Amino acid sequence: LTKGGADYSFECIGNVDVMRQALECCHKGWGVSVIIGVAGAGQEIKTRPFQLVTGRVWKGTAFGGAKGRRDVPKIVDWYMDRKINIDDLITHKLKLADINQGFDLMHEGKSIRSVVVY
């Protein structure tokens, strides 16, 4: 199917076992595995060094690699110009007084993004 492994893999759920699998499914020599998900506090990821010395790359990213000062103004402009849709990703709008409910929704996996209005 992939003729030796995937060129890229992405782990998005914060599961350390899946992080390892995402690396190991990559092609030797040039496969890149990107960790996006956030694992629980104190959890560790591990693999055999052979997985890396054969050319696979394991990297992490936050905010898709966006740089705050440089990229946030551009993203806001894109949103205001309706070039990107963010509204459909917002599942909850909460008052500041209800912030604990926002954390509950997050921990229960019931929200994609919550906006706190204050």
N, C-alpha and C positions, 0 to 999 in steps of 0.2 A: 504493500500500500504506500509506504513512505520511502521505500528503497534505502533503508538504513537508518531511518529516524526522521523526526520532524526538524525542520529548519528553526522553528520557533515554538515555544510552548509558554503558556501563561497560567499561573496558579492564582485564583482570585478569591478563594474562600477562607484562607487562613488555616488550612489543615496541613500540618507538618509532614504527614505521610504523603499527601498529594504533592507537596513541594518537591520531595525526593523523586517521586514518580515523574513529575514534570521534567526534571533534569535528565533522568535516565531514559526518557523516551526521545530525547534530542539526538540528532545525528552526531556521531563522533567526528571531530575535526572542525565543525562550524556551528553546531546547534547552540541556540541561545534560549535559556529558560528564564523568564521574568517572573519574579515574585511580586504580586500585587496585594494579595490578601494579608491581613494582619493576624498572626498567631496569638494565642492566649499568652498572658504574662508568664514568663519563666519557661516557656516551651523552647526547645532547640531543634534545629534541623541538622541532619547528618547525612553523609554519603561517603562512599569509598573514594579516596584521593584519585584513583584510576579514572573515575568519571570526569574529573577536571583536567588531569594531565593529558588526556587524549584530545583535548581541544574544545570540549563543551564549555559553555560560559553560563554561570549562575549569577544573576543580578537582580537587584530589587529596584522598585520605583515607587515614588509617592507623587500623587497629583499628576500622573502621566508624564512626569519629567518637566512639568511647567515650572518656570521660575517666577515667583510672585511679583516682584517689581516690574519685570519685563513683560510677562505674559498676561497677568490678570487684567490690566487695562484693555489689552486686545480682546480678551475673551468677553469682557463687559461690552465692548463695542460690537462684537459679533452678535451677542445676545440682543442688544438694543436694535441692531439692524436686521434682526430675525434670520441671521445666517445660521445660527445654531438654536436648537430647542432644548431648553433646560426645564421648562415648566412641567413636562410630562415625567420628569425624574423626581419631582417633589411630591412625596406621598402624604406629608403631614405639615400643617402650619400650627405652631404652638405659641402660646403666650409665655413670657419669661417665667411666670409663676408656675407653669406646667412643665418646666424643664425636666423634672424627674420622670414624667410620663414619656418624654422623648428618649431618655436613657433606657426605660423599660422597653419601648418599642424596638430600639436598636438591639438590645440584648436578646429579645425574643425573635429577632429576624423579621419583624413586621413592617419595617420601613426601608425605603431605598435612601431617601434624603428627607430630613425634617428641617424646616426653617423655623427659627425662633424669632418671633416678632416682639420687640420691646420698645 
